[in-house]
Amino acid sequence: MRLVPETLARSLERGLAPAWLIAGDEPLLVGESTDAVRAAARTRGFTGREVLFIERGFDWDGLLAGLGSLSLFAERRVLELRLAQPKPGVEGSKALVAALELAPPDVLLLLITDKIPWADRSSAWVKAFEAKGACVDADQLLPEQLPGWVEGRMRRRGLVPGPDAAQLLADRCEGNLVAAHQEIEQLALQVGQGAVSVEAVAESVANSARFHVFQLGETLLAGDAPRALRILDGLAAEGEEPTLVLWCIAEELRSILQWSRESPVKRLHRGGRRRKELLAHAHARVPRARAWALLGEAARLDAIIKGPRKDEAWGTLARIATELCIARQNRAG
């Protein structure tokens, strides 16, 4: 069974699976999903809790031996496994599959880790959790999903967002769900319950957006110039190195030029279905001559960044990003 945080509560109301895998790169959603499973386990008599941190050199044999020798009179408990990286290796993968078979009914297995790469979701240990119990994908929300998430959270706190209020809060906190959650709680304290105008949100909510270069890459492929500029402003404010941002832009330009669904270049097919769709869209949208020209500008900017005119980099990055977003095949390359 595979779930997302929005469907987790309904699933827990129907029953508690004997094993859970919670994975994702959104700390708020990972934490809330983990808390929900723990709470459901407590109501069903799993009063004990043991936490094991799985890092390099972890004793997998000891884990299996412990599961296989539990007393019949042991306390019902949650065995929480914290996997530092979502790649347990060959030995770890086999041990996790075996652990699912060995765990007695009075032990609930709860494995928590970072986002599992798309290519690894067919791994034996992931499939075993999906078949034996439940997998919760607590990943970062897409930009188009965030306003709906914010509005839902506001309404659950008794707030009724007016036109554009949820959208403004989402824009201010994009990439930082913890900040969005905190801002909603603050609004609830200020307003109590009832209508919340866009003016009230603007007055209350700090600019808490956080971005990373991979969000910029997706935005460039989608051709969303306003969001690309907002991300660039955020990266500059956070002290990101322009060299890394330039690498991201150049990488996407090279990917556009090399893209085909049959290409043997593996990096073009990373990132799952969404990235493939965005890349195909960009390949069809951006004229090849324009992509080559922008790649040449990126090469010249690389020399500028490494020289005394480094301060000029962000303005040029913004111009290249904008031109990539607005490029269309029906325009001259």
C-alpha positions in Angstrom: 0.0 0.0 0.0 1.3 3.4 -1.0 0.0 6.6 0.7 0.7 10.3 0.8 0.3 12.4 4.0 -3.1 13.7 2.9 -4.5 10.1 2.8 -2.7 8.8 5.9 -5.3 9.7 8.5 -8.1 7.9 6.6 -5.9 4.9 6.2 -5.1 4.8 9.9 -8.8 5.0 10.8 -9.4 1.8 8.7 -6.6 -0.1 10.4 -2.9 -0.1 11.4 -0.5 -1.9 9.1 2.2 -4.0 10.8 5.0 -2.1 9.0 5.5 1.4 7.8 8.0 3.1 5.6 7.9 6.9 5.8 10.3 8.6 3.3 10.6 12.1 1.9 12.5 15.4 1.7 9.9 17.5 3.5 10.7 17.5 7.2 7.3 18.8 8.3 5.4 16.1 6.4 7.8 13.4 7.5 7.5 14.4 11.1 3.7 14.7 11.1 3.3 11.4 9.3 5.6 9.7 11.8 3.7 11.2 14.8 0.4 10.0 13.3 1.6 6.4 13.0 3.0 6.5 16.5 -0.3 7.9 17.9 -2.3 5.3 16.1 0.0 2.6 17.5 -0.4 3.8 21.1 -4.2 3.6 20.8 -3.8 0.0 19.8 -1.6 -1.0 22.7 1.9 -0.4 21.3 3.1 1.4 24.4 6.8 0.7 24.1 9.2 2.4 21.7 12.8 1.5 20.6 14.8 3.7 18.3 17.8 2.5 16.2 19.9 4.7 14.0 21.1 2.9 10.9 24.4 4.2 9.7 27.6 2.7 8.2 28.6 -0.4 10.0 25.1 -1.1 11.5 24.7 -4.6 13.0 22.0 -6.0 10.7 22.6 -9.5 12.1 21.9 -8.2 15.6 18.7 -6.6 14.5 17.4 -9.9 13.0 18.6 -12.0 16.0 16.7 -9.6 18.3 13.5 -9.9 16.3 13.7 -13.7 16.2 14.3 -14.2 19.9 11.7 -11.9 21.5 9.8 -13.2 24.5 6.2 -14.2 24.1 5.5 -11.9 27.1 7.3 -8.9 25.7 5.7 -5.4 25.8 4.0 -4.4 22.5 6.3 -1.8 21.0 7.2 0.3 18.0 10.6 -0.5 16.6 11.7 2.7 14.9 14.5 2.5 12.4 16.1 5.7 11.3 17.9 5.1 8.0 20.5 7.9 7.4 20.5 7.4 3.7 17.7 5.7 1.6 20.2 3.2 0.3 20.7 0.4 2.8 23.0 -1.6 0.5 22.8 -5.2 -0.5 23.2 -6.5 3.1 20.8 -4.0 4.5 18.2 -4.6 1.8 18.2 -8.3 2.5 18.0 -7.7 6.3 15.0 -5.3 6.0 13.1 -7.8 3.9 13.9 -10.5 6.4 12.9 -8.2 9.3 9.5 -7.8 7.8 9.0 -11.6 7.9 10.6 -12.1 11.4 8.8 -9.3 13.3 6.2 -10.8 15.6 2.7 -9.3 16.0 3.7 -7.3 19.1 6.3 -5.4 17.2 5.4 -2.6 14.7 8.2 -1.8 12.3 8.6 1.9 11.5 11.3 2.9 9.1 12.0 6.6 8.5 14.4 7.9 5.8 15.0 10.6 3.2 13.3 10.8 -0.2 13.9 7.5 -2.1 15.2 8.2 -5.6 12.7 7.2 -8.3 14.9 4.5 -9.7 15.2 2.9 -6.2 11.5 2.6 -5.6 11.5 -0.8 -7.2 14.1 -2.1 -4.8 13.3 -5.3 -3.0 13.2 -3.7 0.5 10.8 -0.9 -0.7 8.5 -3.4 -2.4 8.5 -5.5 0.7 7.3 -2.6 2.8 4.7 -1.8 0.2 3.4 -5.4 0.2 3.6 -6.1 3.9 2.6 -2.7 5.2 2.4 0.8 4.0 4.7 3.4 2.3 4.1 7.1 2.9 5.7 9.5 0.4 6.3 12.7 2.3 7.9 14.7 -0.5 8.1 18.4 -1.1 5.0 19.8 -2.6 5.0 21.0 -6.2 4.5 24.8 -6.6 1.0 24.3 -8.0 0.0 22.1 -5.0 1.1 24.6 -2.3 -1.8 27.0 -2.4 -4.3 24.2 -1.9 -2.3 22.8 0.9 -2.1 26.2 2.6 -5.8 26.8 2.2 -6.6 23.3 3.7 -4.4 24.0 6.7 -6.0 27.4 7.2 -9.5 26.0 7.1 -8.6 23.2 9.6 -7.5 26.0 12.0 -10.8 27.8 11.6 -9.5 30.4 9.2 -11.4 31.3 6.0 -8.9 32.7 3.5 -10.2 35.4 1.2 -9.4 35.8 -2.5 -5.6 35.4 -3.0 -4.9 35.1 0.7 -3.7 31.4 0.5 -1.8 32.1 -2.7 0.1 35.0 -1.1 1.0 32.9 2.0 2.1 30.1 -0.3 4.3 32.5 -2.4 5.9 33.9 0.8 6.7 30.5 2.2 7.4 28.5 -0.9 9.9 25.7 -0.2 9.5 26.0 3.5 6.5 24.2 4.8 7.6 24.6 8.4 7.5 28.3 8.0 4.1 28.1 6.3 2.7 26.0 9.2 4.1 28.5 11.8 2.6 31.5 9.9 -0.8 29.8 9.8 -0.6 29.2 13.6 0.4 32.8 14.1 -2.6 34.0 12.0 -4.9 31.7 14.0 -3.7 33.4 17.2 -4.1 36.9 15.8 -7.5 36.4 14.0 -9.0 33.6 16.1 -11.5 32.1 13.7 -13.1 33.6 10.6 -12.2 35.4 7.4 -8.6 36.3 6.6 -8.0 38.9 3.9 -5.0 39.1 1.6 -4.1 42.4 3.4 -4.0 40.6 6.8 -1.7 37.9 5.3 0.6 40.6 3.8 0.8 42.3 7.1 1.4 39.2 9.2 3.4 36.8 7.1 7.2 37.1 6.8 9.0 36.3 3.5 10.1 32.8 4.5 10.6 31.2 1.0 13.6 28.9 0.6 14.8 27.6 -2.7 17.4 25.3 -4.1 19.0 25.1 -7.5 17.0 22.0 -8.5 13.8 24.0 -8.1 15.3 26.6 -10.5 16.0 23.9 -13.0 12.4 22.6 -13.1 11.1 26.2 -13.3 13.4 27.0 -16.3 12.1 23.9 -18.1 8.5 24.9 -17.4 9.1 28.3 -18.8 7.9 30.2 -15.7 9.9 33.4 -15.8 8.3 35.2 -12.8 9.0 32.2 -10.5 12.5 31.7 -11.9 13.3 35.3 -11.0 11.8 34.9 -7.5 14.0 31.8 -7.0 17.1 33.6 -8.2 16.4 36.4 -5.7 15.9 33.9 -2.9 19.1 32.0 -3.8 21.1 35.3 -3.9 19.6 36.4 -0.5 20.5 33.0 1.0 24.2 33.4 -0.1 24.2 30.7 -2.7 27.3 30.7 -4.9 26.5 32.0 -8.5 28.8 29.2 -9.8 26.3 26.5 -8.7 23.4 28.5 -10.1 25.2 28.9 -13.5 25.9 25.1 -13.5 22.2 24.4 -13.0 21.2 26.7 -15.9 24.0 25.3 -18.2 23.0 21.7 -17.3 19.4 22.3 -18.3 20.4 24.0 -21.6 22.6 20.9 -22.4 19.7 18.6 -21.4 17.4 20.4 -23.8 19.8 20.1 -26.6 20.4 16.4 -26.0 16.9 15.4 -25.1 15.0 12.5 -26.7 13.0 9.7 -25.1 15.3 7.2 -26.7 18.6 8.9 -25.7 21.1 6.7 -24.0 22.3 9.6 -21.8 21.1 8.4 -18.3 21.1 11.8 -16.7 18.3 13.0 -19.1 16.0 10.4 -17.6 16.6 11.0 -13.9 13.9 12.6 -11.7 10.9 10.5 -12.6 8.0 11.2 -14.9 7.6 14.9 -14.0 11.1 15.8 -15.1 10.8 13.8 -18.3 7.6 15.7 -19.1 9.1 19.1 -18.4 12.2 18.3 -20.4 10.2 17.1 -23.4 8.1 20.3 -23.1 11.2 22.5 -23.0 12.8 20.6 -25.9 9.8 21.3 -28.1 9.5 24.9 -26.9 13.1 26.3 -27.1 14.7 26.7 -30.5 18.0 24.9 -30.7 19.8 28.0 -32.0 18.6 29.9 -29.0 19.7 27.2 -26.6 23.2 27.1 -28.1 23.4 30.9 -27.9 22.4 30.9 -24.3 24.9 28.1 -23.5 27.6 30.3 -25.1 26.5 33.2 -22.8 26.7 30.9 -19.8 30.3 30.0 -20.8 31.2 33.6 -20.9 29.6 34.3 -17.6 31.6 31.5 -16.1 34.8 33.4 -16.9 33.2 36.6 -15.4 32.3 34.8 -12.1 35.9 33.6 -11.8 37.3 37.1 -12.3 37.0 40.5 -10.6 33.5 41.3 -12.0 31.8 38.6 -9.9 29.2 41.1 -8.6 27.7 41.3 -12.1 26.8 37.6 -12.1 23.3 37.7 -10.6 22.0 40.2 -13.1 23.3 38.1 -16.0 22.0 34.9 -14.5 18.5 36.6 -14.3 18.7 37.7 -18.0 19.8 34.2 -19.2 17.1 32.5 -17.1 14.4 34.9 -18.4 15.4 34.4 -22.0 15.3 30.6 -21.6 11.9 30.8 -20.1 10.3 33.0 -22.8 12.0 31.3 -25.8 9.5 29.8 -28.2 9.9 27.8 -31.4 7.8 30.2 -33.4 10.4 33.0 -32.6 13.7 33.5 -34.3 16.4 31.5 -32.5 
